[in-house]
Amino acid sequence: MIDSSYYTGSLFVRELERLKEEYIQLELDDMKVLIEEDILLIEKAMDMLCGNKIHQIEQTI
């Protein structure tokens, strides 16, 4: 069985690194728009990760 918390965490870290490299090459106005979009995506990802953790805890009980 795959440790899903490691797998999703690893994907999250890689995505943050990709975004960091992308931001280095942007103009300030473009960066503001992308940051707003990415904040929304990160919030959704965190909700999914939290939901996944709750589901895993409920299965162990």
C-alpha distance (Angstrom), angle and dihedral (degrees) to the residues before:
residue distance angle dihedral
M1 . . .
I2 3.82 . .
D3 3.80 118.0 .
S4 3.81 96.9 -121.2
S5 3.81 94.3 -167.9
Y6 3.82 90.3 59.5
Y7 3.80 91.9 43.9
T8 3.81 95.9 50.1
G9 3.80 91.8 41.1
S10 3.79 91.0 51.9
L11 3.81 91.3 50.5
F12 3.79 90.0 48.7
V13 3.82 92.1 53.0
R14 3.81 92.4 47.5
E15 3.80 90.8 50.2
L16 3.81 91.3 51.2
E17 3.82 90.2 51.1
R18 3.82 90.6 49.9
L19 3.80 91.0 50.6
K20 3.79 91.4 49.3
E21 3.80 91.4 55.1
E22 3.81 90.9 45.9
Y23 3.82 92.8 51.6
I24 3.79 92.6 53.0
Q25 3.82 89.5 66.4
L26 3.83 99.1 45.8
E27 3.79 134.6 98.6
L28 3.81 115.2 -116.7
D29 3.83 96.4 -107.3
D30 3.81 92.1 48.4
M31 3.78 89.9 47.8
K32 3.81 92.6 54.5
V33 3.81 91.6 54.9
L34 3.79 93.5 46.3
I35 3.79 92.9 46.7
E36 3.80 90.8 54.2
E37 3.82 90.3 50.3
D38 3.80 92.4 45.8
I39 3.80 92.5 49.9
L40 3.80 88.8 57.4
L41 3.81 90.9 48.5
I42 3.80 92.2 47.8
E43 3.80 90.6 50.1
K44 3.82 89.6 52.4
A45 3.81 91.0 47.3
M46 3.80 91.8 50.5
D47 3.81 90.5 49.5
M48 3.81 89.1 51.8
L49 3.81 92.3 48.0
C50 3.81 91.9 48.3
G51 3.80 90.8 48.0
N52 3.80 89.8 49.5
K53 3.82 91.7 51.6
I54 3.82 92.0 49.5
H55 3.80 90.4 49.2
Q56 3.83 90.9 50.2
I57 3.82 91.6 49.3
E58 3.81 91.7 49.0
Q59 3.82 90.4 51.9
T60 3.81 91.7 53.9
I61 3.80 93.8 50.9
